Structure formats: structure tokens, C-alpha cells
Amino acid sequence: AQSVTQLGSHVSVSEGALVLLRCNYSSSVPPYLFWYVQYPNQGLQLLLKYTTGATLVKGINGFEAEFKKSETSFHLTKPSAHMSDAAEYFCAVSEGDGNKLVFGAGTILRVKS
Amino acid sequence: DTGVSQDPRHKITKRGQNVTFRCDPISEHNRLYWYRQTLGQGPEFLTYFQNEAQLEKSRLLSDRFSAERPKGSFSTLEIQRTEQGDSAMYLCASSPGGGNSPLHFGNGTRLTVT
């Protein structure tokens, strides 16, 4: 079964600094990978997805992620953090015929002014 | 596209009572998923439907839980004889199907069992 590990349950950055949220996956087949963001008391919003093709994927709000098969990683980055980026971020891998998603435990991003 | 709608947003119930949640997916989506999320954890898969057929259930879905999607449109999730451990956010998601289709999530129903 697929699984996802997110390193660091909390990440704190200064406004304007680089954001790096780490995600490693295990999958027996070529994976479909996703990043979602969740604001308090809300559902999950898709940031970006990797299916096939280009390994550098651009998403909404200036985020991007790079699929590295050799490292089984799909880290999320943003060059310059904004206060509005403060939220919880989840990495997920698609599993099975039903395309259900297996999520990591999440990383809470704090942005300091 | 009005998004995935869940009702109610919050539910407080006493231990032993039954509760039912409703999810209305995006209208053209034939797949519907239920997830449970507890504090500090990522969402955990419970079950999913392809149209009206329930195709997979997690072992997390005990006998007290039942989900239906009678006409392949909205879905309900019922928890019987609630326990304090059932307190969580219950998330519904839908997708048009296909391995690379992302799931579109509703805002969830937060259940508190006292």
C-alpha cells in the first residue's frame, strides 16, 4: 500500500522567505501526487498535482513542487512567503482503481511578520 | 460548479445517539468519497462510491457506520450509537473519476460526542 511521510509537523518562516515543505512517498507503481492546503475549519483545497510529464509542477498561489523519482520525493516550495500562506498543508498519493488519496499527517506553516 | 456541500457544518451529540450527515457532490462527478480527520492528522479514507455503488470500505468503517448514495447523487453517512472516539471532522469529496483526477472537498462536518 502507498504511504506518505511529511517531515516536520510545524514549519515557521519569516514573511518573504523561502517556503520548503517536505514530502516523501512510497508507491509500488508510478504515483499520482497531490498537495492540498487546509485553512482552519475548512475543507482541503488543491494546490497542485503531478500525474505524468514535466516533473516540476506549478500550482496556485505561487507554489510549485518537483517530483524526484530517485528520491521518492515531492517537496513543495514557494520563493517568498506571504502571511496568507499560513495554513496546514497535506501531501497525498493516489492509490488503487478508485483513485482514493492517502494523505500524510500534514505540516502546519507559520509565517512570521 | 457550486462545489461540494456538506450539512450540517457542526454537530454536537451525546454518546449513544445516532447522527446522519449529508454530502452533495459536484453535479457531474460520479465518484464520492468520505474521509475522517482527527486533530493533528491527515484525512483517513472511509469509503467511496462510483455512482450508487459502494465499491470500497476501509476497516476504519465499523459496523456502526453506514453510508449510502441511493440515486448516485447525494450521499449520507450515518453513525449509530456514537462514541467519544467518533469525534472528528468528516469530510466528503467528489471527483469525475480517473487516476489523475483530484478530489474536490467540502468544508466538512465537525462532530463532537459528549
Interface residues (C-beta under 8 A of the other chain):
Chain A: V4 S9 Y32 F34 Y36 N41 Q42 G43 L44 Q45 L46 K49 T51 T52 F90 A92 S94 G96 G98 N99 K100 L101 V102 F103 G104 A105 G106
Chain B: V4 Q6 R31 Y33 G40 Q41 G42 P43 E44 F45 Y48 Q50 L55 E56 L91 A93 S95 G97 G98 G99 N100 S101 P102 L103 H104 F105 G106 N107 G108 R110
